[in-house]
């Protein structure tokens, strides 16, 4: 659209200035060259009108920062269209796999501790059998905890779990369990996980585990959350999504063949 304006400062000669595009006109407005009462005209208008009476004068142009922000939001929105959030069951499978791996690691730790006589597996086994037969008994639980070496084992195993979840999530954005089911963790706007966000998510997951005494509400909210987030995802501002499958174009397929 071609614009013209009347330069009132010209007293002799052609006062009509142009042609200009709307961005140039807006620059003239910013610089004070075109004022509210300055007459303007563009192709399609029947007559000259004051700038303040045009529709364009009522549109507030975005600043450079706002334009960058709007562009980034549009890119993120377009990127998120392809996101497929991981639901409760696929996450449960991944968590089960991780716990199988950690349990095997725990057994290995116990064997090493037994080899260096840091714990007596026979005594621990008897205490565990008594607890399994009566899991509601506080006395049976105390006997397990009071077995010499149990406290050390729990400390070591707790550290191993923290390293496992934090390191894999920070480096790979997924634990081995998540990798096997093709899902990964990312922060709210789609960026990869950092060490800080991975550590925060692990700590938050301990809070979610505490909700097991309340029917596991911290996990069950995955069913109703639009982005399938558990309590620790809300706290750490993360989400779990399916890995995006790269689809080959026809040209790529020809090249690969």
N, C-alpha and C positions, 0 to 999 in steps of 0.2 A: 504494500500500500504506500503510495507516494504522498508526502505531506509538504505543505507550504505554510509559512507564517508571514505576518506583516510586521516589518521592523519599524516601530514608531520613532526610532531615533533618526531615521533618514528623512530629511526635510526636502531634499532635492534629488530626483531620480527615482529609480525603481525601488519600491519598498518591499515588494514581494520577494521572499527568500525561499529557495528550494531548488530542486526537490531533495527531501530528506526521508529517511525511514523513521519508524516510531522510536527506535532506540536513540537515534540522534536527537530527535525532538525531546525525549526525556532528559538527555544530557543538557540540552539548552535550558530546560526547566530547572535542573539542578544548579546550573551556573547562573541563573537569574536572567538569562537572555530572553526567555519566554516567561511572561508573568500570567497571572490568572485572567487578566483582561485582554491579553494579546490575542488578536484574531488569527485563527488557523483554519486550514482547509485541507481535505484529502480527497482523493478520487472516490466518487460515490456520494459526496455531500452536495446538497443543493445550494448551500450558501455558506459564507464565512461565519464562524461562530467563535466566541471567546473560548480560550483553552479550558477554563474551569467548567464550561458547559459540555465538554466532550466526555464520552464514556471512558476514554483512555486516561483522562486526568484523575478519575476516581479509582483506577487500578493502582495499588501501591506496588511498585516494582521491588523485587527481592534484592537484598544486599548480596554482595559476593559470598559472604559466609552462609547466608540463607540458601543461596543457589547451590553451593557445595553440599550443604546438609540435605537439601531436598534431593539432590542427585544421588547421594549415598543411600538415603532412605529408599529411593526407587530401586537402586541396585540390590539392596538387602531384601526388599520385598520380592523382587523378581527371583532372587536366589532361593528364598524361602518357599517359593511356589513348588519347587522340586523336592522339598523335604517330606520325608515320611517318618513320622515320629514312632519310636519303638513302644509297643504296648506292654502291658503287665506280664503276659505269659512269656514272651521272648526274652524279656529282662530277667524273669525268674529262672529260665533255662540257663542263661549266661551266668547268673549268680550261683546256681547249683554247680555248674562246671568249675567256677572259681573256687568254690568250697571243697570240691573233690580234690583239686590241686593243692589247696592249703591243708587239707586233712592229711594228704600223703606227705606233705612237708612236715606237718606236726609229728607224724609217726617217725619220720627220719630223724627229727630233732630228739625225740624220746629215745630212739635207739643209740644215738651218739651220747646222750646224757647217761644212759645205762652203761654204755661201754666205758665211760670214764667214772662210773660209780657215783654220778651226781643224783641218780634217782633209782629206786628199786621198782622195776616194772611189775614184779609179782605182787608186792604190797599195793601198788597203784591199781592193778587189775582187780584184786579182791575188793578194794574200796569202790571201784567203779561198778562192779557187778552188784554190790549191795545197794548202790545209789540207783542203778537202772531198775532193780526190782522194786524200789520204793522211791520214785523221783520226787515225791512231795515231802519226804523226810528231811528236815533241816539237819538232823544228826548225821544222816548218811552223807549229805553234801559236805558237812564240816570234816568228816573223815577223809574225803577225797582231797580237800584243800589242805588238810594237815599232814598229808603224806610228805615226808622230806623230799625236797626238790620240786614239788608242784608249783610253788610260788615262782621259782626261777624259770620253770618251763613256761608258765603263763606270761611272764614278762617277755621272754624271748619270742614266744609265738605271737604276742601282741605287736611286737616291733616288726616281726616278719610280715604280718598282715598289713600293717601301716605302709611298709616299704612296697609291698606287692601292689596294693591299690593305688597309692600315690604315684609311684614311679611309672607304672604302666600307663596310668591315665595321663600323666604329664608328658610322657615321651611319645606314646602311641595313640593317645586319646581313647584307649580301650584296653581293658584287661584281656587276658587270653580267652576267657569265657565269652566276652563280647565280640572278640575277633572271630571266634568260631561261628557265631550266629550272625555275623556281618552287621553289627551295630557299633556305634561309637558315641562318645560324649563330646559336647561342644558347649561353649558359653552362649549366653542368650542371643547374641547377634551373629552367631555362626563362626566366631573366631576359634582357632585351635586352643586346647587347654594349656595353661601354664602351670608351673610348679605351685604357685600360690593358689590358683583356682582348684587344682587337684587336691591340695592339702585341705583347703576349706571344704571341699565336697566330701572328703573322707571323714572329717570331724563332724560335718552335718549328718552323715550317714549313721553315726553313732547315736545321734538324737533320734533319727527315724527308727532305729532298732529299739529304742526305749518305748516307742508307741506300740510294740507288740503286746504289752500288757493292756493296751486299749484296743484290742482286736486288730492290731496292725494298721491303724488308720493312716499312718504316715506313708504306707505302701499302697493302700487301697485307693487313695485319692487319684492314683494313676488312671483309674477307670473313668473318672468324671472330668479330669483336667483336659482341656482342648489340646494341649501339647504333651500330654501323657507324662507329666512331671510328678515325681514323688516329693515328699516333704523336703528331703535334702537337696533336690534340684531347685526348689523354690528358694531355699536359704542361700545356696551357692550360686544362684542365677545360671543354672546349666540346664541342658536338655539332652536326651538320648535319642539319636536318630539312626535310621537304617543307612548303611553305606550306599552312596549313589553309584549306580552301575553306569559306566561310560558306554554309550552306544556309538558304534562305529558308523561313519558316513559311508556312502557308496564308494567315494574316492579312496577312503582309508582301507575298505575291504579289498578293493582292487590292488592297492599297493601291497597289502599284506599277503595277498594270494600270488 
